[in-house]
C-alpha cells in the first residue's frame, strides 16, 4: 500500500486462493477483483506473502502468521508521526523563526526523505519519523515567521483549525459515500496534481530569475484561486488515503503497511496546512 499524495504511487491488496487474507495475491474466483492490482509491483510473481502454488509448497502449520494491519495500527502510527511533526514544529517555532535559511534547509531535507520513502519497497519507520521531524521544523519556523508579521498574527492557528476541518469534512464525505474513489477519480486527480505542481514550479522559477511575484499565483485574485485549488486537491488526496487504509484492512495487508498509511496521511495534511496558510496570508494581506 503506497501513499496517494502528490508524490506517491498506489499499491493494492487482495486475498489468496485459499480464502486467507493476503497481500496482493490473486483474488478468488467469483470474488471482486482488486482494482489496484494493475499497478501492483508484486503482481508479476514477486509477492513475498503469497504461497508458491507453482512449486506446490505450503506454509508449515507451525510457521508464525504475518500480523495484519488494523485500524488501531493506522491510528497509532499516524498519531506517532503527527506527534513528531508537532514536536518538530514547536522546536522550529521557538528556535528557527529568525533563521529561515535553516528552516528552508529542513524543508528540503524533508522533501528528499519523502521521495526516498516513496521509492522504497517497504516502509521504514525510522525514515518516516525523521521525515516528520524535519517537516515539523520547516512548518514551525515558517509559521512562526508568518505569525510575527503584525497583520498576519494568528494565521497559523487559523490554518491548523482549517486543516482539521478539512480532514473531518472529507472523512465524513468518504464514509457517507458522497465522495467515491474510483479509477477515473484517481486518474483525473493525478493529472490535476501534476498540473498544479508544474505550475507551482514554473512560478518559483519566474520568481527566482524574473523577480517580483512570478506569474502571480501567490497574490491577488489569481493567488486566492490557486490557493483554493491547492486546498481542494489536498482534500481529495485525503479520500485516496482513506481508500488505501480501507483496502489495506479489507485485503489483509501486513501490519508494517500501517506506517505507509500514516506517512501518506501526514504528507497530505502537511500539504493542506501549507496551502491554507498561504491562502489565509493572501486574504489577510
N, C-alpha and C positions, 0 to 999 in steps of 0.2 A: 504494500500500500504506500504509494507516494503522495506527497502533499500536492494539492492542486492550487497553490497560489501562483502569482505571476511567473515564477521561475522554475516550477516543479512539474514533473510529469506524474502520470497515474499508474497504479498497479492494481489489478483486480484480484478477486477471490472466488473460489468455487469449492465444490465438495468432491471427494474421491468416489470411485465406483462402488465402494463397499458401504457407502452411506455415512462414513465418518467425516467429521469436519476436517478439511484440509486446506492447504494454501495453494491456490492456482492449479488444483488437479482437475481433470475433465469432469464435467457435470454428469449426473445420472441421466440415463435415457428417459425422456419424457419430462425431465425437470427443466426449470427455467435456466437458460444458459447465462453464464456470467457475461454482462455487457462489456466488461473491460478486458476480457481475455485476449482480444486482438492486439492490445498493446502490452501484453504481459511478457516481461523478459524471461519468465520461466516456461512459457507456453511451448517452447520447442524442445521439450525433453530435459530441461535443466532444473526442474522443480526439486529442490532438496528435501521437500517434505512429503512428496508422493511416494507410493510404493512402486517398486520396479516390476511392473506386471510382465514386461517383456522377458525378464530373466526368471520369472516365477518365484522371486524371493518374497518373503513376508517378514514383517517385524516380529521378533520373538515376543511371546506373551509377557516376559519379564522386563522388556525394554521400557524405559520411562517415556511417558507420553508428553509431547510438547504442550506446554500450557497455552491455552487460547486467550486471545485478547478479550477483555470485558470492558464495559463502560466504566467501571471503577478504576481500571488501569489507565484509561484515557484521561479521566478526571484527575487522578493523582499526578500523572506525569505532566499534564497541562498546567496544573497548579504549581508544580516544581519549576517548570520552565518560565511561566509568567512571574512567579515569585523571584526568580533570578533576574528577570528583566526589571522588575520593580526595585530590587536591591541595587542593581547597577545604575538605574535612573536616579536613585537617591544620592549615590556617590557622585554621579555626573553633575547633578543639580548643585550639590554643595561645593565641589572642588574644581569642576571644569567649566563652569559658566563663563569665566573670564578667559578661558584658554580654548577657544573654539577650534584651534588647529588640532589639538589633541582629540577633541570631540569628532572632528571630521575623520581623523585617523582611525578612531574607534569604529565609526560607521563603515569605513572601507574594509576594515578587518572583519566586521560582522557580515558584510556582503560576500566577501571571499569565503568565509566559513560556511555561509548558507549555500553557496554554489558547490562547495566541496561535498557537503552533506547530500545535496540533491543528486549528485552523480555517484554516491556510494550505494552499493547494492544492499547493504544492511545499515540500520540506524546505529549511530554512535552516541550514546548518552553524554559522554564527556564533550564531544564536539558540539552537540546541540546546546548543552548548558553553557559552554564557552561562548557560542554564538549569542545566546541570550544575555550573557553578562556584557559583552561589547555592544550589543544593540541597546541595552539599557543605558550604558554610559553615554552613547550618542544621543538617545532620545532625552535623557535627563539634562545633559548640558545644553542642548538646543532649546528645550522647553524653558530652562532657567533663564537663558539669554533673552528669549522672547518675553518672558514674564517680567523681566527687568525694564522693558520698554513701557513707560507710563500708560500709554493709550492701549497697550496690549496686556496689561496686568489681568491675570485671571483666565487668559485664553487657554493655557494648558489644561486647567481643570475643566473648562468647558469641553475641550477636545476629549478628555478622559470620559466625561459623562456621555458625550455623544457616541463614543466608541462602544460603551456599554449598552446604550440604547439601540445602536445598530445591531449588535450581537443578539440581544434579546428579540428584537423585531424579526431578524432573519431566522432565528431558531423557531419562533412561533410560526412564521410563514412556511418553513420547511416541514415542521411536524404536522401542520394542518393541510399540507399539500397545495398551498397557494403557489408556492414555488416548487416546480418539479424538475429534477435534474435528469436530463435525457442526453443522448449522444449529440443531438442537434444543439441543445442548450450549451453543452460543453464546448463544442466546436466553435460556435459563434462567440462565446465568451473568450476563448483563447485568441481568436482573431482580434477582438476588440482590445484585449490586454496588450497584444503585440503592437497594435497601432498606437495605443496610449503611451507605452514605454518608448517607442521610437520617436514619437512627437516630443516627449519629455527630453530625450537625449539630444535631439536637434535643437530644442530650445536652450539647453545648457550650453551647447557649442556656440550658439549665436551670442549668448550672454558672455561667454569666456573670450571670444575673439571679436565680437562686434560691440560689446559694451551695452549698457542700458538693461532693458528687461527682455532682451532676446526677441522672441516672436510675440510677446505679450500674454503668454499663457499663465502667468503668475501675478497678474494685476488687472484691475478694472473688471469690466463686464465679462470679457473673454476668460480672465483668470477665475472668476466665480463659476462660470460654466464648466471650465476644465476641472476645477476642484470638485464640483458636484458629480461630474462623470467619474472622477477617481474614487469618490466615496461609494458610488453605486457599483462600480466594478469590484471594489473590495468586498462589498456586501454580498454580491453574487458569488464571489470566491468562497465566502463562508458556507454557502449552500453546497458547494463542491466538497468542502472539508467535512461537512455533516454527512454527506452521502458516503464518503470514503470510510468514516467511522462506522456508519450503519452497515455497510457492506463487509467491512473487516470483521465485525462481530458476527454477522449472519453467516459468513463463509468460513469462520474459524481461523482467522489469521493468527500467527504466533503472537505471544504476549509482547515480544520486543517491538512489534509494529506499532504499539501504542505510543512509542517515542516519536515515530514519524507523524502520527496524528497530532501529538502535542506540538511538534515542530511546525507543521502546516498551519495550525490554528494561531500559533504565536506570530509567524510571519505575516499572516493575513491581518491580524489585529494591529500589528505594528504599521502595516500599510494604511489601514483605515485611520489610525490615530494621526499619522503624518499628513494625510490628505485633509482631515478635519482641522488640524492645527493650521495648515496653510490656508484653508478656506476661511476659518474664523479670523485669521490675521488680515486677510484681504478685506473682509466685511467690516472690521473694526478700524482699519487704517483710514 
